[in-house]
Amino acid sequence: MATLTVWRFDDPGGAERTAEMLREAQAQELITVEDAAWVSWEQGKKKPKTHQARSTTTAGALFGSFWGLLFGLLFFVPLLGLAVGAGMGALSGSLADVGIDDGFIREVREKVVPGTSALFVLSHGAVVDRIAEKFTGTDAELIQTNLSEDEEAKLREVFAHA
């Protein structure tokens, strides 16, 4: 099962830099990233810019729709031109099954503001201790995950020492 994690950074470029670090970690077989997307929100801008790690063709198109829906709900900024329409409320209910509920939406909206960025990652098989080492020196804050409470507590503990 894939884990969805959301990391917040204190600058608009932090998420993109960390996405690159995750690509390197995947090449070292420390994590399997199914897909990732990020938002970068420059100070003074009304909305963040959205980015997807994968190509928008083939398998990336499926995740593109997911990211488009998610970012549309969070920031009213759809990724890849996915329309945000009247059916959004009905669609958002189905996201609760994968840990994306009103609390998730509220927390991300409160923390991802102008001058920040956020990285959204669907992954599995992470060697958490080794990944945590790669986060050393970043200003990453784990703001959301669909892990169990025990798994999340362990992840936060490992990253607190990174």
N, CA and C atoms as a LAMMPS dump frame, in Angstrom:
ITEM: TIMESTEP
0
ITEM: NUMBER OF ATOMS
486
ITEM: BOX BOUNDS ff ff ff
-5.0000000000000000e+02 5.0000000000000000e+02
-5.0000000000000000e+02 5.0000000000000000e+02
-5.0000000000000000e+02 5.0000000000000000e+02
ITEM: ATOMS id mol type element x y z
1 1 1 N 0.833 -1.185 0
2 1 2 C 0 0 0
3 1 3 C 0.881 1.253 0
4 2 1 N 0.509 2.209 -0.786
5 2 2 C 1.268 3.463 -0.869
6 2 3 C 0.943 4.359 0.322
7 3 1 N 1.948 5.081 0.724
8 3 2 C 1.802 6.061 1.793
9 3 3 C 1.791 7.452 1.168
10 4 1 N 0.851 8.262 1.587
11 4 2 C 0.816 9.659 1.167
12 4 3 C 1.39 10.488 2.295
13 5 1 N 2.465 11.229 2.001
14 5 2 C 3.021 12.155 2.981
15 5 3 C 3.07 13.545 2.367
16 6 1 N 2.918 14.535 3.228
17 6 2 C 2.989 15.93 2.804
18 6 3 C 4.015 16.616 3.687
19 7 1 N 4.996 17.223 3.04
20 7 2 C 6.089 17.921 3.724
21 7 3 C 6.001 19.402 3.383
22 8 1 N 6.111 20.265 4.39
23 8 2 C 6.064 21.715 4.201
24 8 3 C 7.465 22.289 4.382
25 9 1 N 7.779 23.315 3.596
26 9 2 C 9.092 23.968 3.648
27 9 3 C 8.895 25.467 3.805
28 10 1 N 9.851 26.112 4.468
29 10 2 C 9.754 27.54 4.765
30 10 3 C 10.131 28.446 3.609
31 11 1 N 10.388 27.868 2.435
32 11 2 C 10.701 28.708 1.285
33 11 3 C 10.064 28.087 0.033
34 12 1 N 9.822 28.88 -0.99
35 12 2 C 9.165 28.384 -2.191
36 12 3 C 9.945 27.312 -2.956
37 13 1 N 11.255 27.197 -2.756
38 13 2 C 12.045 26.21 -3.486
39 13 3 C 12.344 24.924 -2.737
40 14 1 N 11.981 24.848 -1.471
41 14 2 C 12.313 23.682 -0.657
42 14 3 C 11.723 22.381 -1.154
43 15 1 N 10.482 22.405 -1.579
44 15 2 C 9.828 21.18 -2.042
45 15 3 C 10.492 20.642 -3.303
46 16 1 N 10.831 21.518 -4.229
47 16 2 C 11.467 21.067 -5.468
48 16 3 C 12.85 20.467 -5.186
49 17 1 N 13.616 21.087 -4.301
50 17 2 C 14.929 20.542 -3.952
51 17 3 C 14.788 19.156 -3.322
52 18 1 N 13.786 18.994 -2.488
53 18 2 C 13.583 17.71 -1.824
54 18 3 C 13.067 16.663 -2.8
55 19 1 N 12.266 17.056 -3.779
56 19 2 C 11.815 16.12 -4.812
57 19 3 C 13.022 15.555 -5.557
58 20 1 N 14.005 16.394 -5.82
59 20 2 C 15.239 15.934 -6.48
60 20 3 C 15.991 14.954 -5.583
61 21 1 N 16.044 15.242 -4.283
62 21 2 C 16.7 14.349 -3.338
63 21 3 C 15.992 12.993 -3.317
64 22 1 N 14.66 12.987 -3.395
65 22 2 C 13.922 11.725 -3.415
66 22 3 C 14.204 10.927 -4.684
67 23 1 N 14.392 11.608 -5.814
68 23 2 C 14.763 10.905 -7.054
69 23 3 C 16.102 10.185 -6.86
70 24 1 N 17.038 10.858 -6.211
71 24 2 C 18.339 10.243 -5.939
72 24 3 C 18.189 9.071 -4.974
73 25 1 N 17.358 9.224 -3.952
74 25 2 C 17.135 8.145 -2.986
75 25 3 C 16.481 6.942 -3.669
76 26 1 N 15.605 7.202 -4.609
77 26 2 C 14.976 6.107 -5.345
78 26 3 C 16.012 5.373 -6.196
79 27 1 N 16.913 6.108 -6.808
80 27 2 C 17.976 5.487 -7.6
81 27 3 C 18.865 4.605 -6.722
82 28 1 N 18.974 4.949 -5.441
83 28 2 C 19.762 4.155 -4.491
84 28 3 C 18.915 3.06 -3.838
85 29 1 N 17.67 2.914 -4.294
86 29 2 C 16.724 1.911 -3.797
87 29 3 C 16.407 2.077 -2.314
88 30 1 N 16.354 3.336 -1.85
89 30 2 C 15.998 3.632 -0.463
90 30 3 C 14.509 3.906 -0.31
91 31 1 N 13.813 4.09 -1.424
92 31 2 C 12.39 4.384 -1.41
93 31 3 C 11.853 4.126 -2.817
94 32 1 N 10.587 3.778 -2.89
95 32 2 C 9.917 3.686 -4.178
96 32 3 C 8.885 4.806 -4.213
97 33 1 N 9.115 5.772 -5.06
98 33 2 C 8.191 6.894 -5.208
99 33 3 C 7.272 6.572 -6.371
100 34 1 N 6.002 6.351 -6.057
101 34 2 C 5.033 6.096 -7.122
102 34 3 C 4.749 7.368 -7.909
103 35 1 N 4.641 8.46 -7.195
104 35 2 C 4.503 9.754 -7.84
105 35 3 C 4.672 10.831 -6.784
106 36 1 N 4.956 12.02 -7.242
107 36 2 C 5.103 13.162 -6.352
108 36 3 C 4.677 14.41 -7.106
109 37 1 N 4.232 15.371 -6.35
110 37 2 C 3.884 16.676 -6.904
111 37 3 C 4.179 17.697 -5.816
112 38 1 N 4.379 18.931 -6.241
113 38 2 C 4.645 19.957 -5.24
114 38 3 C 4.027 21.266 -5.658
115 39 1 N 3.858 22.104 -4.635
116 39 2 C 3.407 23.469 -4.861
117 39 3 C 4.495 24.394 -4.363
118 40 1 N 4.711 25.475 -5.087
119 40 2 C 5.639 26.517 -4.65
120 40 3 C 4.849 27.823 -4.674
121 41 1 N 4.883 28.533 -3.559
122 41 2 C 4.053 29.722 -3.423
123 41 3 C 4.948 30.914 -3.127
124 42 1 N 5.221 31.679 -4.147
125 42 2 C 6.046 32.88 -4.007
126 42 3 C 5.321 33.931 -3.169
127 43 1 N 6.079 34.643 -2.37
128 43 2 C 5.524 35.741 -1.572
129 43 3 C 4.881 36.753 -2.517
130 44 1 N 3.708 37.243 -2.165
131 44 2 C 3.025 38.255 -2.967
132 44 3 C 2.125 37.703 -4.059
133 45 1 N 2.172 36.394 -4.305
134 45 2 C 1.321 35.775 -5.322
135 45 3 C 0.006 35.328 -4.694
136 46 1 N -1.069 35.327 -5.506
137 46 2 C -2.377 34.929 -4.992
138 46 3 C -2.526 33.42 -4.855
139 47 1 N -1.845 32.675 -5.728
140 47 2 C -1.975 31.224 -5.729
141 47 3 C -0.607 30.591 -5.936
142 48 1 N -0.468 29.353 -5.471
143 48 2 C 0.802 28.657 -5.693
144 48 3 C 0.882 28.097 -7.105
145 49 1 N 2.118 27.825 -7.532
146 49 2 C 2.348 27.103 -8.783
147 49 3 C 2.397 25.623 -8.441
148 50 1 N 1.87 24.797 -9.331
149 50 2 C 1.859 23.357 -9.1
150 50 3 C 2.788 22.669 -10.088
151 51 1 N 3.37 21.564 -9.63
152 51 2 C 4.324 20.809 -10.442
153 51 3 C 4.113 19.324 -10.182
154 52 1 N 4.264 18.505 -11.205
155 52 2 C 4.18 17.064 -11.048
156 52 3 C 5.516 16.456 -11.418
157 53 1 N 5.952 15.466 -10.632
158 53 2 C 7.26 14.859 -10.862
159 53 3 C 7.285 13.997 -12.112
160 54 1 N 6.202 13.317 -12.41
161 54 2 C 6.176 12.41 -13.564
162 54 3 C 5.663 13.098 -14.802
163 55 1 N 5.894 12.436 -15.9
164 55 2 C 5.347 12.875 -17.18
165 55 3 C 3.83 12.82 -17.126
166 56 1 N 3.183 13.645 -17.908
167 56 2 C 1.72 13.648 -17.936
168 56 3 C 1.167 12.597 -18.889
169 57 1 N 2.026 11.749 -19.461
170 57 2 C 1.555 10.696 -20.353
171 57 3 C 1.476 9.374 -19.602
172 58 1 N 0.778 8.435 -20.152
173 58 2 C 0.613 7.075 -19.63
174 58 3 C 0.273 7.063 -18.151
175 59 1 N 1.102 6.392 -17.327
176 59 2 C 0.791 6.239 -15.906
177 59 3 C 0.698 7.58 -15.203
178 60 1 N 1.478 8.544 -15.659
179 60 2 C 1.448 9.861 -15.047
180 60 3 C 0.104 10.546 -15.181
181 61 1 N -0.652 10.212 -16.207
182 61 2 C -1.955 10.834 -16.41
183 61 3 C -2.917 10.465 -15.293
184 62 1 N -2.86 9.213 -14.819
185 62 2 C -3.72 8.8 -13.717
186 62 3 C -3.418 9.622 -12.475
187 63 1 N -2.134 9.716 -12.124
188 63 2 C -1.777 10.498 -10.949
189 63 3 C -2.007 11.983 -11.192
190 64 1 N -1.859 12.424 -12.433
191 64 2 C -2.136 13.82 -12.745
192 64 3 C -3.556 14.202 -12.384
193 65 1 N -4.487 13.313 -12.657
194 65 2 C -5.877 13.568 -12.282
195 65 3 C -6.024 13.624 -10.769
196 66 1 N -5.325 12.718 -10.073
197 66 2 C -5.359 12.711 -8.614
198 66 3 C -4.813 14.014 -8.056
199 67 1 N -3.619 14.413 -8.547
200 67 2 C -3.012 15.657 -8.054
201 67 3 C -3.892 16.851 -8.419
202 68 1 N -4.453 16.839 -9.613
203 68 2 C -5.326 17.934 -10.022
204 68 3 C -6.521 18.078 -9.098
205 69 1 N -7.12 16.96 -8.763
206 69 2 C -8.257 16.976 -7.843
207 69 3 C -7.821 17.468 -6.472
208 70 1 N -6.722 16.913 -5.978
209 70 2 C -6.245 17.286 -4.645
210 70 3 C -5.886 18.769 -4.571
211 71 1 N -5.092 19.253 -5.529
212 71 2 C -4.692 20.651 -5.498
213 71 3 C -5.878 21.577 -5.748
214 72 1 N -6.832 21.125 -6.539
215 72 2 C -8.049 21.902 -6.732
216 72 3 C -8.797 22.08 -5.42
217 73 1 N -8.891 20.994 -4.633
218 73 2 C -9.549 21.063 -3.327
219 73 3 C -8.783 21.944 -2.349
220 74 1 N -7.469 21.812 -2.367
221 74 2 C -6.649 22.532 -1.391
222 74 3 C -6.484 24.01 -1.71
223 75 1 N -6.178 24.313 -2.961
224 75 2 C -5.779 25.669 -3.307
225 75 3 C -6.629 26.303 -4.397
226 76 1 N -7.635 25.573 -4.877
227 76 2 C -8.459 26.042 -5.998
228 76 3 C -7.591 26.294 -7.229
229 77 1 N -6.489 25.504 -7.322
230 77 2 C -5.565 25.587 -8.453
231 77 3 C -5.406 24.178 -9.001
232 78 1 N -6.149 23.81 -10.031
233 78 2 C -6.002 22.455 -10.564
234 78 3 C -4.686 22.271 -11.305
235 79 1 N -4.1 21.105 -11.161
236 79 2 C -2.884 20.738 -11.864
237 79 3 C -3.252 20.16 -13.217
238 80 1 N -2.509 20.499 -14.235
239 80 2 C -2.698 19.947 -15.566
240 80 3 C -4.051 20.283 -16.17
241 81 1 N -4.654 21.368 -15.724
242 81 2 C -5.893 21.816 -16.332
243 81 3 C -7.119 21.014 -15.954
244 82 1 N -7.048 20.142 -14.947
245 82 2 C -8.223 19.39 -14.537
246 82 3 C -9.27 20.373 -14.033
247 83 1 N -10.451 20.277 -14.571
248 83 2 C -11.505 21.219 -14.211
249 83 3 C -11.95 21.014 -12.772
250 84 1 N -12.136 22.119 -12.071
251 84 2 C -12.673 22.095 -10.722
252 84 3 C -14.097 22.616 -10.844
253 85 1 N -15.054 21.722 -10.69
254 85 2 C -16.433 22.118 -10.938
255 85 3 C -17.353 21.806 -9.79
256 86 1 N -18.64 21.77 -10.098
257 86 2 C -19.671 21.578 -9.092
258 86 3 C -19.582 20.209 -8.436
259 87 1 N -19.011 19.222 -9.114
260 87 2 C -18.913 17.881 -8.558
261 87 3 C -17.789 17.712 -7.559
262 88 1 N -17.045 18.76 -7.267
263 88 2 C -15.887 18.652 -6.39
264 88 3 C -16.271 18.154 -5
265 89 1 N -17.395 18.596 -4.476
266 89 2 C -17.809 18.154 -3.149
267 89 3 C -18.027 16.657 -3.097
268 90 1 N -18.672 16.117 -4.106
269 90 2 C -18.914 14.675 -4.16
270 90 3 C -17.609 13.91 -4.301
271 91 1 N -16.708 14.415 -5.135
272 91 2 C -15.43 13.745 -5.328
273 91 3 C -14.579 13.792 -4.07
274 92 1 N -14.66 14.891 -3.322
275 92 2 C -13.825 15.012 -2.125
276 92 3 C -14.196 13.973 -1.087
277 93 1 N -15.45 13.566 -1.058
278 93 2 C -15.864 12.534 -0.117
279 93 3 C -15.139 11.23 -0.361
280 94 1 N -14.887 10.894 -1.622
281 94 2 C -14.203 9.639 -1.928
282 94 3 C -12.732 9.689 -1.533
283 95 1 N -12.149 10.861 -1.411
284 95 2 C -10.745 10.967 -1.015
285 95 3 C -10.544 10.636 0.464
286 96 1 N -11.619 10.707 1.257
287 96 2 C -11.5 10.375 2.679
288 96 3 C -11.028 8.938 2.86
289 97 1 N -11.332 8.057 1.914
290 97 2 C -10.914 6.658 1.998
291 97 3 C -9.4 6.498 1.979
292 98 1 N -8.677 7.448 1.422
293 98 2 C -7.215 7.368 1.385
294 98 3 C -6.579 8.378 2.34
295 99 1 N -7.338 8.81 3.341
296 99 2 C -6.782 9.68 4.366
297 99 3 C -6.843 11.16 4.059
298 100 1 N -7.565 11.531 3.01
299 100 2 C -7.691 12.945 2.663
300 100 3 C -9.084 13.393 3.064
301 101 1 N -9.179 13.941 4.251
302 101 2 C -10.469 14.371 4.762
303 101 3 C -10.439 15.872 5.025
304 102 1 N -11.497 16.387 5.621
305 102 2 C -11.57 17.824 5.88
306 102 3 C -10.432 18.308 6.771
307 103 1 N -10.022 17.486 7.737
308 103 2 C -8.911 17.873 8.61
309 103 3 C -7.607 18.012 7.836
310 104 1 N -7.37 17.098 6.914
311 104 2 C -6.19 17.166 6.045
312 104 3 C -6.214 18.457 5.24
313 105 1 N -7.334 18.72 4.61
314 105 2 C -7.47 19.915 3.769
315 105 3 C -7.246 21.174 4.591
316 106 1 N -7.858 21.234 5.768
317 106 2 C -7.732 22.406 6.636
318 106 3 C -6.277 22.612 7.068
319 107 1 N -5.61 21.517 7.487
320 107 2 C -4.226 21.646 7.958
321 107 3 C -3.292 22.119 6.848
322 108 1 N -3.428 21.544 5.665
323 108 2 C -2.563 21.956 4.559
324 108 3 C -2.833 23.411 4.193
325 109 1 N -4.096 23.8 4.128
326 109 2 C -4.422 25.203 3.801
327 109 3 C -3.847 26.175 4.818
328 110 1 N -3.844 25.781 6.093
329 110 2 C -3.326 26.668 7.139
330 110 3 C -1.808 26.805 7.08
331 111 1 N -1.118 25.751 6.673
332 111 2 C 0.339 25.744 6.747
333 111 3 C 1.037 26.098 5.439
334 112 1 N 0.39 25.853 4.318
335 112 2 C 1.013 26.164 3.032
336 112 3 C 0.451 27.5 2.57
337 113 1 N 1.243 28.534 2.768
338 113 2 C 0.839 29.921 2.541
339 113 3 C 1.908 30.607 1.693
340 114 1 N 1.678 31.832 1.259
341 114 2 C 2.714 32.536 0.487
342 114 3 C 4.062 32.512 1.204
343 115 1 N 5.118 32.252 0.419
344 115 2 C 6.472 32.186 0.966
345 115 3 C 6.897 30.777 1.355
346 116 1 N 6.03 29.768 1.123
347 116 2 C 6.342 28.392 1.487
348 116 3 C 6.202 27.479 0.267
349 117 1 N 6.484 26.208 0.465
350 117 2 C 6.226 25.19 -0.552
351 117 3 C 5.86 23.901 0.168
352 118 1 N 5.296 22.958 -0.583
353 118 2 C 4.924 21.668 -0.002
354 118 3 C 5.151 20.572 -1.033
355 119 1 N 5.623 19.442 -0.55
356 119 2 C 5.875 18.276 -1.387
357 119 3 C 4.896 17.185 -0.978
358 120 1 N 4.171 16.658 -1.954
359 120 2 C 3.189 15.593 -1.753
360 120 3 C 3.772 14.35 -2.401
361 121 1 N 3.925 13.258 -1.625
362 121 2 C 4.608 12.065 -2.122
363 121 3 C 3.76 10.825 -1.88
364 122 1 N 3.557 10.032 -2.94
365 122 2 C 2.982 8.698 -2.829
366 122 3 C 4.151 7.727 -2.947
367 123 1 N 4.415 6.966 -1.883
368 123 2 C 5.599 6.106 -1.876
369 123 3 C 5.331 4.838 -1.085
370 124 1 N 6.274 3.929 -1.168
371 124 2 C 6.284 2.746 -0.311
372 124 3 C 7.713 2.225 -0.223
373 125 1 N 7.92 1.351 0.747
374 125 2 C 9.217 0.708 0.892
375 125 3 C 10.347 1.625 1.302
376 126 1 N 10.053 2.669 2.042
377 126 2 C 11.111 3.613 2.437
378 126 3 C 11.987 3.029 3.536
379 127 1 N 13.278 3.228 3.397
380 127 2 C 14.235 2.935 4.462
381 127 3 C 14.308 4.24 5.26
382 128 1 N 13.432 4.343 6.259
383 128 2 C 13.16 5.622 6.917
384 128 3 C 14.418 6.263 7.496
385 129 1 N 15.25 5.488 8.172
386 129 2 C 16.451 6.073 8.774
387 129 3 C 17.365 6.698 7.722
388 130 1 N 17.537 6.016 6.6
389 130 2 C 18.415 6.523 5.534
390 130 3 C 17.804 7.736 4.842
391 131 1 N 16.484 7.722 4.663
392 131 2 C 15.81 8.878 4.06
393 131 3 C 15.924 10.072 5.001
394 132 1 N 15.752 9.825 6.297
395 132 2 C 15.857 10.909 7.284
396 132 3 C 17.222 11.58 7.215
397 133 1 N 18.274 10.796 7.008
398 133 2 C 19.619 11.369 6.878
399 133 3 C 19.674 12.373 5.724
400 134 1 N 18.978 12.057 4.653
401 134 2 C 18.998 12.937 3.481
402 134 3 C 18.233 14.238 3.738
403 135 1 N 17.336 14.235 4.709
404 135 2 C 16.582 15.433 5.045
405 135 3 C 17.353 16.346 5.988
406 136 1 N 18.49 15.898 6.501
407 136 2 C 19.282 16.708 7.423
408 136 3 C 19.616 18.052 6.776
409 137 1 N 19.358 19.116 7.518
410 137 2 C 19.654 20.454 7.018
411 137 3 C 18.516 21.094 6.242
412 138 1 N 17.454 20.359 5.995
413 138 2 C 16.29 20.973 5.342
414 138 3 C 15.367 21.504 6.429
415 139 1 N 14.445 22.332 6.039
416 139 2 C 13.471 22.854 6.991
417 139 3 C 12.141 22.115 6.851
418 140 1 N 12.208 20.826 6.502
419 140 2 C 11.005 20.039 6.243
420 140 3 C 10.204 19.801 7.515
421 141 1 N 8.898 19.951 7.38
422 141 2 C 7.968 19.643 8.467
423 141 3 C 6.932 18.686 7.905
424 142 1 N 6.821 17.497 8.503
425 142 2 C 5.793 16.551 8.101
426 142 3 C 4.459 17.086 8.591
427 143 1 N 3.567 17.413 7.659
428 143 2 C 2.281 17.959 8.1
429 143 3 C 1.129 16.994 7.909
430 144 1 N 1.335 15.931 7.151
431 144 2 C 0.233 14.995 6.962
432 144 3 C 0.74 13.675 6.428
433 145 1 N 0.123 12.599 6.882
434 145 2 C 0.421 11.27 6.374
435 145 3 C -0.789 10.383 6.601
436 146 1 N -0.904 9.314 5.841
437 146 2 C -1.98 8.36 6.065
438 146 3 C -1.475 7.112 6.784
439 147 1 N -0.326 7.216 7.432
440 147 2 C 0.198 6.12 8.236
441 147 3 C -0.641 5.961 9.499
442 148 1 N -0.526 4.808 10.147
443 148 2 C -1.192 4.622 11.438
444 148 3 C -0.555 5.582 12.443
445 149 1 N -1.212 5.769 13.586
446 149 2 C -0.664 6.68 14.602
447 149 3 C 0.718 6.235 15.061
448 150 1 N 0.911 4.926 15.258
449 150 2 C 2.213 4.419 15.691
450 150 3 C 3.285 4.638 14.62
451 151 1 N 2.927 4.353 13.363
452 151 2 C 3.883 4.547 12.267
453 151 3 C 4.237 6.022 12.108
454 152 1 N 3.234 6.889 12.236
455 152 2 C 3.484 8.324 12.119
456 152 3 C 4.38 8.81 13.257
457 153 1 N 4.12 8.342 14.478
458 153 2 C 4.944 8.755 15.619
459 153 3 C 6.393 8.339 15.406
460 154 1 N 6.604 7.119 14.903
461 154 2 C 7.968 6.659 14.643
462 154 3 C 8.626 7.514 13.567
463 155 1 N 7.895 7.82 12.498
464 155 2 C 8.444 8.643 11.421
465 155 3 C 8.825 10.022 11.948
466 156 1 N 7.945 10.639 12.73
467 156 2 C 8.255 11.964 13.299
468 156 3 C 9.476 11.911 14.204
469 157 1 N 9.601 10.826 14.991
470 157 2 C 10.744 10.692 15.889
471 157 3 C 12.045 10.581 15.097
472 158 1 N 12.045 9.766 14.069
473 158 2 C 13.256 9.592 13.265
474 158 3 C 13.642 10.928 12.616
475 159 1 N 12.667 11.646 12.072
476 159 2 C 12.971 12.909 11.39
477 159 3 C 13.314 14.018 12.375
478 160 1 N 12.885 13.908 13.61
479 160 2 C 13.241 14.924 14.605
480 160 3 C 14.746 14.897 14.891
481 161 1 N 15.366 13.747 14.695
482 161 2 C 16.8 13.604 14.955
483 161 3 C 17.634 13.793 13.709
484 162 1 N 16.987 14.022 12.576
485 162 2 C 17.72 14.162 11.308
486 162 3 C 18.399 15.504 11.205
